[in-house]
Amino acid sequence: MASSFLSFSLLFITVYTADGFMHYDAAHCQFNSTELKDIRFIRSWYYNRLAYTRFDSSVGKFVGFTEYGVMNAEYWNNDTSILAQMNVARETYCQHNIGIWYNNVLTKSVKPYVRLHSETLSAGNHPSMLVCSVYSFYPKQIIVKWLRDGQEVTSDVTSTDEMANADWYYQIHSHLEYTPRSGEKISCKVEHASLSEPLYTDWDPPLPESQTNNIAIGASGLTLGLIFPLAGFIYYKRKSRGQIPIPSRFLS
């Protein structure tokens, strides 16, 4: 059995006031397969956000957490029909809905998209940090690695956990402390169930400001260099056709 569970819940609000809820109960299913042995059913009752009674299929009975909750648990545990209904809910409620989820949701996958950018550190020996941000992927499990000239980088790397977007998609961000070296190739490698092969994104560093200015000046010079010959050519063509307008002062 896997160490982590997927889960879904159903919330029942029974009484509420204008100032907020007072009492509600929630049914909760934890699972990592559609097998009944891998499913856990939990139903909890709350008053003013405090749980007072809970049924857990792994325990097989009700448990109370407050004086009132203990009284409720004792009463419900002595009612064989209520206890049987709770114990069978793992199959009738959880397993049924889990089967629907696996067929329509959990077997699907969505490809991630990657954004690679740099951030400048305020202090330290490293002048900048590369960030590989991976967005909008499903399912949650993903592997993000850094490569330098085709070799995996394991030092100076930190990553966030997979973060839920609250819309079934996830995102993750991996950071590499980075000192530029001439001629090297830095890549972010992503492996995910939605990809038939790893997705590589190469770092394309921006040009230095001085080089950018030189390119801009060169481009301006090239543009001017094209404009003057073109103007001369147009002047020549018009003159050869007798279409050059004569200034009025030559006609007086």
Secondary structure, DSSP 8 states (H G I E B T S, - for coil): --SS-EEEEEEEEEEEETTEEEEEEEEEEEESSSSGGGEEEEEEEEETTEEEEEEETTTTEEEESSHHHHHHHHHHHT-HHHHHHHHHHIIIIIIHHHHHHIIIIIT--B--EEEEEEEE-SSSS-SEEEEEEEEEEBSS-EEEEEEETTEEE-SSEEE---EE-SSS-EEEEEEEEE---TT--EEEEEEETT-SS-EEEE------HHHHHHHHHHHHHHHHHHHHHHHHHHHHHHHHTT-----GGGG-
